[in-house]
Amino acid sequence: MIFSKPLLPSHLSYDDIRPHHILALYSSYHILSNVLSSSRLLEKLQTHLSNHATTLLSKLSDICLPLLYSPVTSFFLPDVIIRWAIRIRCSHTLIELGERGAEEDQERKMAIVNELKTMPIAIDTDLANDQHYEVPAKFYDLCLGRNKKYSGGLWPFKASALGKGRGMTWEESLDKSEVAMLDLYVERAQIVDGMSIVDLGCGWGSMTLHLASKFPNCKITSISNSNSQREYILKTAQSRGYN
């Protein structure tokens, strides 16, 4: 027998330790260490390959962007493909952020800040108005919810396998996500009835009209450089009976 006694019996004393005990302990440590190292190595390899695959797919989506903007090919692109590409690009951004340290991240932020200090407050305003701010409200009826909120929604409710709210239509899911996010704004801003509020860059009035519905005694000043947005907000407020 290689071991004449158990390795660590309860009555073991220092005098009972033999060289083969130390050798067995040392061998066990190396075996365990190699097993753990190999699993960590495999995990790192899987992460490395996954990150490279995500980066490759993200760059491929850049090449395919003209297909999305083309009036011909965009018609044949299903939403599931577009959402998948968006998730890939978001994952790629997280990978890039994770590869940068805190110092490099701060340097990039400060470079942007310094560049902004040398730039005018607004650039290409005429082009922005033509492409975005003066687009008719009917266009946004096709892609936004009832509140016309295009700066992000919140889905606190359970989702179906397709991504919409469980038991809801797509329209209901989008509408409720807008309201959920607007309510979160109200909560975090600690808005109460009777306040004077400035909605700077009000867009199509999602926050303005939401506040008007919840706080009838608030005085809300909404600011936009778009005449069509102003007309839409005033018309909608009047149709809903807001003061």
Secondary structure, DSSP 8 states (H G I E B T S, - for coil): ---SS-SS-TT--GGG--HHHHHHHHHHHHHHHHHHHHHHHHHHHHHHHHHHHHHHHHHHHHHHHHHHH-TTGGGG--HHHHHHHHHHHHHHHHHHHHHS-HHHHHHHHHHHHHHHHTS-S--SHHHHIIIIITS-HHHHHTTS-TT---S-----S-B-TTSSBTT--HHHHHHHHHHHHHHHHHHHHT--TT-EEEEET-TTTHHHHHHHHH-TT-EEEEE-S-HHHHHHHHHHHHHTT--
